[in-house]
């Protein structure tokens, strides 16, 4: 195994989220978390105007395609290729071709990420349901670019997983 790369798989139209869920479930069942790192359905924010009301919704950037960050080997290829709804990897014949770094940057995916978070750091949540919440970093996952903090929920400490972009380190 060399390094994890981003690959694109073609799916039946409208099955992108189902394929993502199926692959995520298979990763969990077969304990492939260290080989298939992330499954993503690229989305973009769209502002629609209906009856004078602005509505913000998420729209699939590439209908019929799912992006997967993984180490390519026989097991991962088999798992992804044989997932219900997947018609195949993008590439000539049956040979998957990874995305180039320039292509990934256009989708907002950075290859090199400087991790400025460590266990024990105090962070504030910048967006989402926990916006404004202050917490102490419990775990850091550099590959998935996320971390977990404990927040108080119904009177007890509950771990919450957040992406690096959703938090800021407090000085």
C-alpha atoms as a printed R data frame, in Angstrom:
    type eleno elety resid chain resno       x      y       z
1   ATOM     1    CA   UNK     A     1   0.000  0.000   0.000
2   ATOM     2    CA   UNK     A     2   1.436  3.354  -1.001
3   ATOM     3    CA   UNK     A     3  -0.755  6.303  -0.061
4   ATOM     4    CA   UNK     A     4  -4.459  7.037   0.123
5   ATOM     5    CA   UNK     A     5  -5.811  8.743  -3.019
6   ATOM     6    CA   UNK     A     6  -9.188 10.084  -4.113
7   ATOM     7    CA   UNK     A     7 -11.116  7.958  -6.602
8   ATOM     8    CA   UNK     A     8 -14.450  8.585  -8.298
9   ATOM     9    CA   UNK     A     9 -17.121  5.920  -8.736
10  ATOM    10    CA   UNK     A    10 -20.090  6.102 -11.060
11  ATOM    11    CA   UNK     A    11 -23.489  5.283  -9.558
12  ATOM    12    CA   UNK     A    12 -27.034  4.958 -10.763
13  ATOM    13    CA   UNK     A    13 -28.543  8.443 -10.950
14  ATOM    14    CA   UNK     A    14 -30.177  9.371  -7.663
15  ATOM    15    CA   UNK     A    15 -28.371  6.597  -5.729
16  ATOM    16    CA   UNK     A    16 -25.383  8.715  -4.592
17  ATOM    17    CA   UNK     A    17 -26.447  9.027  -0.937
18  ATOM    18    CA   UNK     A    18 -27.548  5.385  -0.786
19  ATOM    19    CA   UNK     A    19 -24.167  4.264  -2.207
20  ATOM    20    CA   UNK     A    20 -22.377  6.457   0.370
21  ATOM    21    CA   UNK     A    21 -24.455  4.944   3.187
22  ATOM    22    CA   UNK     A    22 -23.878  1.377   1.907
23  ATOM    23    CA   UNK     A    23 -20.096  1.883   1.631
24  ATOM    24    CA   UNK     A    24 -19.965  3.514   5.087
25  ATOM    25    CA   UNK     A    25 -21.867  0.525   6.541
26  ATOM    26    CA   UNK     A    26 -19.542 -1.964   4.801
27  ATOM    27    CA   UNK     A    27 -16.473 -0.085   6.106
28  ATOM    28    CA   UNK     A    28 -17.879 -0.399   9.623
29  ATOM    29    CA   UNK     A    29 -18.871 -4.077   9.265
30  ATOM    30    CA   UNK     A    30 -15.576 -5.190   7.686
31  ATOM    31    CA   UNK     A    31 -13.401 -2.877   9.853
32  ATOM    32    CA   UNK     A    32 -11.890 -1.097   6.832
33  ATOM    33    CA   UNK     A    33 -11.706  2.327   8.547
34  ATOM    34    CA   UNK     A    34  -7.924  2.390   8.021
35  ATOM    35    CA   UNK     A    35  -8.219  1.599   4.278
36  ATOM    36    CA   UNK     A    36 -11.306  3.511   3.102
37  ATOM    37    CA   UNK     A    37 -10.935  6.854   4.847
38  ATOM    38    CA   UNK     A    38 -13.826  8.937   3.517
39  ATOM    39    CA   UNK     A    39 -16.803  8.682   1.186
40  ATOM    40    CA   UNK     A    40 -18.147 11.987  -0.123
41  ATOM    41    CA   UNK     A    41 -21.074 13.123  -2.277
42  ATOM    42    CA   UNK     A    42 -19.916 16.599  -3.426
43  ATOM    43    CA   UNK     A    43 -22.617 19.207  -2.735
44  ATOM    44    CA   UNK     A    44 -22.969 22.897  -3.486
45  ATOM    45    CA   UNK     A    45 -25.173 25.529  -1.866
46  ATOM    46    CA   UNK     A    46 -27.878 26.847  -4.187
47  ATOM    47    CA   UNK     A    47 -30.103 29.863  -3.490
48  ATOM    48    CA   UNK     A    48 -33.533 29.535  -5.103
49  ATOM    49    CA   UNK     A    49 -36.140 32.284  -5.401
50  ATOM    50    CA   UNK     A    50 -39.743 31.005  -5.165
51  ATOM    51    CA   UNK     A    51 -42.778 33.242  -4.663
52  ATOM    52    CA   UNK     A    52 -40.527 36.066  -3.434
53  ATOM    53    CA   UNK     A    53 -38.929 33.866  -0.783
54  ATOM    54    CA   UNK     A    54 -35.259 32.956  -0.849
55  ATOM    55    CA   UNK     A    55 -34.549 29.319  -0.066
56  ATOM    56    CA   UNK     A    56 -31.064 27.864   0.395
57  ATOM    57    CA   UNK     A    57 -30.674 24.199  -0.509
58  ATOM    58    CA   UNK     A    58 -27.871 21.740  -1.184
59  ATOM    59    CA   UNK     A    59 -27.537 20.359  -4.707
60  ATOM    60    CA   UNK     A    60 -25.327 17.517  -5.915
61  ATOM    61    CA   UNK     A    61 -22.293 18.901  -7.729
62  ATOM    62    CA   UNK     A    62 -21.861 15.742  -9.836
63  ATOM    63    CA   UNK     A    63 -25.083 13.718 -10.082
64  ATOM    64    CA   UNK     A    64 -24.242 10.045 -10.564
65  ATOM    65    CA   UNK     A    65 -20.783 10.222  -8.944
66  ATOM    66    CA   UNK     A    66 -19.334  9.587  -5.470
67  ATOM    67    CA   UNK     A    67 -15.781 10.437  -4.360
68  ATOM    68    CA   UNK     A    68 -13.849  7.999  -2.175
69  ATOM    69    CA   UNK     A    69 -10.572  8.616  -0.307
70  ATOM    70    CA   UNK     A    70  -8.926  5.211   0.041
71  ATOM    71    CA   UNK     A    71  -5.897  2.988  -0.286
72  ATOM    72    CA   UNK     A    72  -6.393  1.021  -3.515
73  ATOM    73    CA   UNK     A    73  -5.976 -2.720  -3.053
74  ATOM    74    CA   UNK     A    74  -7.906 -5.858  -3.993
75  ATOM    75    CA   UNK     A    75 -10.115 -5.720  -0.860
76  ATOM    76    CA   UNK     A    76 -11.093 -2.052  -1.156
77  ATOM    77    CA   UNK     A    77 -11.623 -2.322  -4.913
78  ATOM    78    CA   UNK     A    78 -13.881 -5.356  -4.394
79  ATOM    79    CA   UNK     A    79 -15.898 -3.731  -1.589
80  ATOM    80    CA   UNK     A    80 -16.542 -0.530  -3.548
81  ATOM    81    CA   UNK     A    81 -17.091 -2.183  -6.938
82  ATOM    82    CA   UNK     A    82 -19.613 -4.660  -5.500
83  ATOM    83    CA   UNK     A    83 -21.648 -2.107  -3.568
84  ATOM    84    CA   UNK     A    84 -25.274 -2.004  -4.728
85  ATOM    85    CA   UNK     A    85 -25.794  1.043  -6.962
86  ATOM    86    CA   UNK     A    86 -22.142  1.345  -8.074
87  ATOM    87    CA   UNK     A    87 -21.639  0.841 -11.817
88  ATOM    88    CA   UNK     A    88 -17.850  1.165 -11.707
89  ATOM    89    CA   UNK     A    89 -14.802  3.287 -11.049
90  ATOM    90    CA   UNK     A    90 -13.992  6.218 -13.320
91  ATOM    91    CA   UNK     A    91 -11.054  5.201 -15.503
92  ATOM    92    CA   UNK     A    92 -10.265  3.202 -18.627
93  ATOM    93    CA   UNK     A    93 -11.709 -0.320 -18.552
94  ATOM    94    CA   UNK     A    94 -11.723 -1.623 -14.995
95  ATOM    95    CA   UNK     A    95  -8.592  0.305 -13.929
96  ATOM    96    CA   UNK     A    96  -9.471  3.106 -11.466
97  ATOM    97    CA   UNK     A    97  -7.594  6.378 -12.006
98  ATOM    98    CA   UNK     A    98  -7.026  8.579  -8.912
99  ATOM    99    CA   UNK     A    99  -7.775 12.294  -9.033
100 ATOM   100    CA   UNK     A   100  -4.822 14.637  -9.516
101 ATOM   101    CA   UNK     A   101  -4.028 17.208  -6.820
102 ATOM   102    CA   UNK     A   102  -5.202 20.117  -9.043
103 ATOM   103    CA   UNK     A   103  -8.559 18.400  -9.582
104 ATOM   104    CA   UNK     A   104  -8.985 17.847  -5.849
105 ATOM   105    CA   UNK     A   105  -8.241 21.500  -5.070
106 ATOM   106    CA   UNK     A   106 -11.092 22.560  -7.382
107 ATOM   107    CA   UNK     A   107 -13.454 20.510  -5.183
108 ATOM   108    CA   UNK     A   108 -12.093 22.142  -2.035
109 ATOM   109    CA   UNK     A   109 -10.122 19.049  -0.984
110 ATOM   110    CA   UNK     A   110  -6.660 19.769   0.306
111 ATOM   111    CA   UNK     A   111  -4.038 17.036   0.210
112 ATOM   112    CA   UNK     A   112  -1.695 18.476   2.837
113 ATOM   113    CA   UNK     A   113  -3.358 19.652   6.028
114 ATOM   114    CA   UNK     A   114  -1.397 21.278   8.811
115 ATOM   115    CA   UNK     A   115  -2.898 20.000  12.024
116 ATOM   116    CA   UNK     A   116  -2.892 22.703  14.626
117 ATOM   117    CA   UNK     A   117  -5.043 20.771  17.096
118 ATOM   118    CA   UNK     A   118  -3.850 18.423  19.814
119 ATOM   119    CA   UNK     A   119  -5.606 16.517  22.566
120 ATOM   120    CA   UNK     A   120  -6.242 18.834  25.497
121 ATOM   121    CA   UNK     A   121  -6.549 22.021  23.377
122 ATOM   122    CA   UNK     A   122  -9.522 24.275  24.087
123 ATOM   123    CA   UNK     A   123 -11.551 25.077  20.962
124 ATOM   124    CA   UNK     A   124 -14.685 27.050  20.089
125 ATOM   125    CA   UNK     A   125 -17.168 25.739  17.514
126 ATOM   126    CA   UNK     A   126 -17.621 28.177  14.602
127 ATOM   127    CA   UNK     A   127 -20.659 26.698  12.821
128 ATOM   128    CA   UNK     A   128 -23.386 24.099  12.962
129 ATOM   129    CA   UNK     A   129 -25.623 22.983  15.798
130 ATOM   130    CA   UNK     A   130 -22.885 23.500  18.400
131 ATOM   131    CA   UNK     A   131 -21.889 27.024  17.243
132 ATOM   132    CA   UNK     A   132 -20.401 29.027  20.107
133 ATOM   133    CA   UNK     A   133 -19.759 25.927  22.228
134 ATOM   134    CA   UNK     A   134 -16.371 25.733  23.909
135 ATOM   135    CA   UNK     A   135 -14.829 22.317  24.456
136 ATOM   136    CA   UNK     A   136 -11.607 20.440  25.090
137 ATOM   137    CA   UNK     A   137 -10.254 18.265  22.267
138 ATOM   138    CA   UNK     A   138 -10.481 14.567  23.222
139 ATOM   139    CA   UNK     A   139  -9.260 12.926  19.980
140 ATOM   140    CA   UNK     A   140  -7.755 14.129  16.686
141 ATOM   141    CA   UNK     A   141  -8.043 12.179  13.402
142 ATOM   142    CA   UNK     A   142  -5.653 13.739  10.871
143 ATOM   143    CA   UNK     A   143  -6.701 11.433   7.999
144 ATOM   144    CA   UNK     A   144 -10.394 12.281   8.276
145 ATOM   145    CA   UNK     A   145  -9.592 15.890   9.222
146 ATOM   146    CA   UNK     A   146 -11.817 15.837  12.269
147 ATOM   147    CA   UNK     A   147 -11.660 15.896  16.044
148 ATOM   148    CA   UNK     A   148 -13.983 15.168  18.921
149 ATOM   149    CA   UNK     A   149 -14.872 17.280  21.927
150 ATOM   150    CA   UNK     A   150 -17.171 16.600  24.856
151 ATOM   151    CA   UNK     A   151 -20.239 18.817  25.179
152 ATOM   152    CA   UNK     A   152 -22.876 18.825  27.874
153 ATOM   153    CA   UNK     A   153 -26.115 17.340  26.586
154 ATOM   154    CA   UNK     A   154 -29.037 16.626  28.916
155 ATOM   155    CA   UNK     A   155 -26.775 17.007  31.927
156 ATOM   156    CA   UNK     A   156 -24.050 14.583  30.823
157 ATOM   157    CA   UNK     A   157 -20.837 14.783  28.823
158 ATOM   158    CA   UNK     A   158 -21.355 13.580  25.222
159 ATOM   159    CA   UNK     A   159 -18.625 13.277  22.567
160 ATOM   160    CA   UNK     A   160 -19.243 15.274  19.369
161 ATOM   161    CA   UNK     A   161 -17.224 14.798  16.168
162 ATOM   162    CA   UNK     A   162 -16.403 17.993  14.233
163 ATOM   163    CA   UNK     A   163 -14.318 18.771  11.152
164 ATOM   164    CA   UNK     A   164 -11.222 20.952  11.495
165 ATOM   165    CA   UNK     A   165 -12.992 23.715   9.546
166 ATOM   166    CA   UNK     A   166 -15.809 23.893  12.126
167 ATOM   167    CA   UNK     A   167 -13.574 24.780  15.089
168 ATOM   168    CA   UNK     A   168 -10.991 27.368  16.067
169 ATOM   169    CA   UNK     A   169  -8.333 26.992  18.736
170 ATOM   170    CA   UNK     A   170  -8.717 29.424  21.649
171 ATOM   171    CA   UNK     A   171  -5.651 31.317  22.791
